[in-house]
Amino acid sequence: MPSLKEIKGRIASVDSTRKITSAMKMVSSAKLRKAQSHVEQFLPYQKQLMDILGRYLSTDIEDFSSPLAENREVKRVAIVAVSSNSSFCGAFNSNVIRLLGETIRKYHALKYEIEVYPIGKKVEEAVKKGIVSVEQKGSYISLMDKPNYEGARDIADVLVADFLSKKIDKVELIYNHFKSMGVQIPTDDPFLPIILPKNGTQTTTATDYIVEPDRKTLLDTLLPKSLRAKIFAVLLDSAAAEQAARTVAMQIATDNANDLIDELTLQYNKQRQQAITSELLDILGGSEALK
């Protein structure tokens, strides 16, 4: 049985840890509010861009085809996997790494060549350590410290260029989607080839577009822009999910520390009471012996 001094030391140690986890929770909560604000500011733009493209491509005008929508025999797949740069966020990173591993095993079974663009320190470490045995393309650790459109644009442009030059035949995005404070969903989204609406598809709003200079020039500009916007939206979404996961994890850690302190305090008080009772009995026994 531990001594009173040892129990008191454990209480002090757990209390110190509780202060750290509580502070980390407050920091993550502040970062989450900022990340949610960035998502709320950018998503309406992306949604409107995609809605306009969807309605425009579904109008009853001449057929349009894009090399970005070319479905060809798949020989090489590129996967963009997004994680965090730090730990203490529950199963956030392990969920992404597990989904990445499952996807890689699926494509290995199909005899596809695979390359991974790791965005975030944790998924990059997983690739380097051989948890997932694939070719690593680039290092984007700094991009998760502060997601920015320029970095997302550069990655999207590289993927588009490789797809157009037929170095890769398919691109997928793997990340955690932020649904709520307590729910982050591991997600596998297709990126390339893009899926164009079929000509004549019904839409909720019929729109008659006047296009200048011409349809092809417009779409050749907007389609790459929409792909850049999608990468940036994924980075913002993952950043919000990371802070939500860390906030919840630190809250759970703080609650566990509180419970442990309560248990140790109770144990300390019981042993202290037993020690006092034992001393009183010794005194009374000595007193009786002197009579």
PyMOL commands that set and color helices and strands:
alter all, ss='L'
color gray80, all
select helices_A, chain A and resi 4-57+67-69+92-109+121-128+141-145+149-164+215-290
alter helices_A, ss='H'
color red, helices_A
select strands_A, chain A and resi 76-82+113-119+135-136+170-180+183-192
alter strands_A, ss='S'
color yellow, strands_A
deselect
rebuild
show_as cartoon
